[in-house]
Amino acid sequence: MPLEITCRASDNDKHEWDVTYLLYHGGKLYSAADDGKIMIWSQDLTKLNEVQAHPCSVYCLTVGDGVLWSCSNDGTIKSWHLETLKPIETLVEDQEVEFWQIKYAKNCLFSGDSKGNINVYKKNKLYGQINLAEPVKLMLMSGPLIFTVRDLDLVITEMKIEKDNIQYGMKQVFMGRAPATLIGKNLFAYSTREGREVVIHENNLEKNFKAVARITECSDLLINALEGVVWNNTEHLFSGGWDKILKHWSITRNCPENVASLNLDLVINVISAGEKNEVYVGGADGHLLRVTVKP
């Protein structure tokens, strides 16, 4: 199953600085970068729209309640029309914090910031807050579980929203670092502290998140990006980083196999799964491309 670059964003259209986040939604790709811009792309990476969303880095994007949300180290969380990128509102403006992560789930918007807070917004109003005592540089959500990473540990917290109360408790801590990703509903993966290997666990609280595999030959340099996806009832993992090599791992019976690798000739910052057998890769200096898994 070889990998092939099937299209690339034009140098005239791409971001000026490093791509920081990719989100595939509704047949379109949304990109964010250190230039403060959000861009919308067609599946073949024709640019459809863009907006100067923030004066500095846009760290994360999410879609919820029919709108696009963005957050930045400028201390704001903003919403945008999905098609036109016209501004809707600035939900939060706080010069004391940097917002690094946002996710939409359970009809609520969740934000993670530089002070270790996870804020919960319901109907665009602050509903509650939990504090994890360390900055939230990465955040994943799976049912009642929140996976967060600062620098050296992956923390799993269980959170329950009941009427006017938010209850939460730490369930597990693993030695590791970003990046991390969910692989469907049953698995998750994260980088080891050294940043060159990947560990895969069961996403199962009752089994205490049992470790199932360790990929020791993932990269010779630091891993920057992991993306899990399920295609044809098979779990897949894509990895990439400073070695510029995109690797495709097929996971059968919890055993990862490196089925393909491709040197993209760019530092890989982020990876996002698109349609079946396609992933999008964002890299240094705004480069953006689509890679197809060939049969």
C-alpha positions in Angstrom: 0.0 0.0 0.0 2.4 2.8 -1.2 2.0 6.4 -0.3 1.8 9.1 -3.1 1.6 12.9 -3.0 -1.5 13.6 -5.1 -1.8 17.4 -4.7 -0.1 20.3 -3.1 -1.1 23.8 -2.1 0.2 26.5 -4.4 3.1 28.5 -3.1 1.0 31.6 -3.9 -1.8 30.4 -1.7 -0.1 28.7 1.2 0.4 30.1 4.7 3.4 32.3 5.2 4.6 30.5 8.4 4.4 27.1 9.9 1.1 25.2 9.8 0.0 24.6 13.3 -3.4 22.7 12.9 -5.5 20.9 10.3 -9.1 20.0 10.6 -11.1 18.1 7.9 -14.8 18.7 8.1 -17.7 18.5 5.7 -15.5 17.7 2.7 -13.3 20.7 3.3 -9.9 21.2 5.0 -9.4 24.0 7.5 -5.8 25.1 8.2 -4.3 27.3 10.8 -0.8 28.6 11.1 1.7 30.9 12.9 0.8 33.7 10.6 -2.5 34.0 12.4 -4.6 33.0 9.4 -7.3 30.4 8.9 -7.8 29.0 5.4 -10.4 26.8 3.8 -9.3 24.3 1.1 -11.1 22.0 -1.3 -10.2 18.3 -1.3 -7.6 19.0 -4.0 -6.1 21.9 -2.1 -7.6 24.7 -4.0 -7.9 27.6 -1.6 -11.5 28.6 -1.1 -11.3 31.3 1.6 -9.0 32.8 4.2 -9.2 35.2 7.1 -6.6 37.0 9.3 -8.2 35.5 12.4 -5.6 36.4 15.0 -2.6 38.7 15.1 -0.3 35.8 16.1 -0.4 32.0 16.1 -3.6 30.1 15.8 -3.1 26.9 17.8 -6.3 24.9 17.4 -9.6 24.7 15.5 -12.9 22.8 16.2 -16.4 22.7 14.8 -19.5 22.8 16.9 -23.0 24.2 16.8 -22.6 24.9 13.1 -19.6 27.2 13.4 -15.8 27.1 13.4 -14.0 28.0 16.6 -10.3 29.1 16.9 -8.0 29.8 19.8 -4.7 31.6 20.0 -1.9 32.8 22.2 -3.4 36.2 21.9 -5.8 35.2 24.7 -8.9 34.9 22.6 -11.4 32.3 21.5 -13.3 33.3 18.4 -16.1 31.8 16.2 -16.4 32.0 12.4 -18.9 31.1 9.7 -18.0 27.7 8.3 -18.2 28.8 4.6 -17.3 32.4 4.5 -15.0 32.7 7.6 -16.8 35.9 8.5 -16.4 36.6 12.2 -19.3 35.8 14.5 -18.1 36.7 18.0 -15.1 36.8 20.4 -16.2 34.4 23.1 -13.2 35.0 25.4 -10.6 37.7 25.6 -8.1 37.3 28.4 -4.6 38.9 28.2 -3.4 36.8 31.1 -3.5 33.4 29.4 -2.8 31.7 26.1 -5.4 29.4 24.8 -3.8 26.3 23.2 -6.6 23.8 22.8 -10.3 23.8 22.0 -12.7 20.9 21.5 -16.5 20.7 21.0 -18.3 17.8 22.7 -21.5 17.1 24.7 -23.0 20.3 23.3 -20.2 22.2 25.1 -17.0 24.0 24.0 -13.9 23.0 26.0 -10.8 25.1 26.1 -7.3 24.3 27.5 -4.9 27.1 28.4 -1.5 28.0 29.6 -2.5 28.1 33.3 -3.7 24.5 33.3 -7.4 25.3 33.2 -10.0 23.5 31.1 -13.0 25.8 30.8 -16.4 24.5 29.8 -18.7 26.8 27.8 -22.4 26.0 27.3 -24.5 28.1 25.0 -21.5 30.5 24.8 -21.5 31.1 28.5 -18.9 29.9 31.0 -20.4 26.8 32.6 -17.6 25.6 34.8 -13.9 25.0 35.1 -11.4 22.3 36.2 -7.7 22.9 36.9 -5.1 20.2 36.0 -2.2 22.2 37.6 -0.2 22.2 34.4 -0.6 23.9 31.0 -2.8 22.1 28.4 -0.8 21.9 25.2 -2.7 19.0 23.8 -6.3 17.8 24.5 -8.3 14.9 23.2 -11.8 13.9 24.2 -13.4 10.4 24.2 -16.7 10.1 26.0 -16.2 11.1 29.6 -12.4 11.0 29.3 -10.1 13.9 28.6 -6.5 13.2 27.5 -4.1 16.1 28.1 -0.4 16.6 27.7 2.0 19.3 28.8 5.6 18.3 28.2 6.4 15.1 29.9 3.2 13.2 30.8 -0.1 12.1 29.3 -2.8 12.6 31.9 -6.2 11.0 31.6 -9.1 12.7 33.5 -12.6 11.5 33.8 -15.2 14.3 33.8 -18.9 14.2 34.3 -21.3 17.2 33.7 -24.4 16.8 35.9 -26.9 19.7 36.0 -24.9 22.6 37.4 -22.0 20.6 38.6 -18.8 19.4 37.0 -17.2 16.4 38.6 -13.7 15.2 37.6 -10.9 12.9 38.8 -7.5 11.9 37.5 -7.6 8.3 36.3 -4.1 7.6 34.9 -0.8 9.2 34.1 1.6 7.8 31.5 5.2 8.9 31.0 5.2 10.5 27.5 4.8 13.6 25.5 2.9 15.1 22.6 1.9 14.3 20.0 -1.0 12.0 20.9 -4.0 10.7 19.0 -7.1 8.6 19.4 -7.3 5.6 17.0 -11.0 5.1 16.6 -12.8 4.3 19.8 -10.7 1.5 21.1 -7.0 2.7 21.1 -4.9 5.8 21.7 -1.2 6.5 21.0 1.4 9.0 22.2 5.1 9.7 21.9 7.5 8.5 24.5 9.5 11.1 26.4 12.4 10.8 24.1 10.1 11.7 21.2 11.2 9.0 18.8 9.0 6.0 19.7 5.3 5.6 20.1 3.2 3.6 22.6 -0.3 2.3 21.9 -2.8 1.6 24.6 -6.4 0.4 24.9 -8.9 3.2 25.4 -10.6 1.3 28.2 -10.8 2.6 31.8 -12.0 -0.8 33.1 -8.8 -2.4 31.8 -6.7 0.4 33.2 -5.7 1.5 29.7 -3.7 -1.6 29.0 -0.5 -1.1 26.9 -0.7 -3.2 23.7 2.2 -2.1 21.5 5.4 0.0 21.3 6.7 1.2 18.0 10.5 1.4 18.5 11.4 2.3 14.9 9.0 5.2 14.4 11.6 8.0 13.8 15.3 8.8 14.0 14.4 12.4 15.0 11.6 14.0 17.1 8.0 13.0 16.2 5.8 16.1 15.7 2.5 14.6 14.5 0.3 11.5 15.0 -3.0 10.8 13.4 -5.3 7.8 14.0 -8.1 6.8 11.8 -10.3 3.7 11.1 -10.8 2.7 7.5 -12.7 -0.5 6.5 -12.9 -1.5 10.1 -9.1 -1.5 10.3 -7.2 0.9 12.6 -4.4 3.0 11.1 -1.8 5.3 12.5 0.2 8.0 10.6 3.3 9.5 12.0 5.8 12.2 11.0 8.2 14.8 12.3 11.6 16.3 11.9 12.9 13.4 9.7 10.4 14.5 7.0 9.2 11.0 6.6 5.5 10.2 6.7 4.9 6.6 8.0 1.7 4.6 7.7 1.1 1.9 10.3 -1.7 -0.7 9.9 -2.9 -2.1 13.2 -4.3 -5.6 13.2 -5.1 -7.3 16.5 -3.3 -4.5 18.3 -0.1 -5.2 16.3 1.2 -2.2 14.3 2.9 -2.9 11.0 4.7 -0.2 9.0 3.1 -0.8 5.6 4.5 2.3 3.8 6.8 5.3 4.2 7.4 8.4 2.1 9.9 11.2 2.4 7.9 14.4 1.9 11.0 16.7 1.9 9.4 19.0 4.5 9.3 19.0 8.3 6.0 17.5 9.2 4.1 19.5 11.8 0.5 18.2 11.6 -1.4 15.3 10.0 -5.2 15.1 9.5 -7.2 12.2 8.0 -9.5 13.2 5.1 -11.6 10.9 3.0 -10.9 7.2 3.0 -7.3 6.5 2.1 -6.2 10.1 2.2 -4.3 12.3 4.7 -3.4 15.9 4.7 0.0 17.1 6.0 1.0 20.6 7.1 4.6 21.5 7.5 7.2 24.2 8.0 6.9 27.5 6.0 3.2 26.9 5.3 3.5 23.9 3.0 0.4 21.8 2.7 -0.1 18.6 0.8 -2.4 15.6 0.4 -1.1 12.1 0.5 -3.1 9.1 -0.8 -2.7 5.5 0.3 -2.6 3.6 -3.0 -4.0 0.0 -3.2 
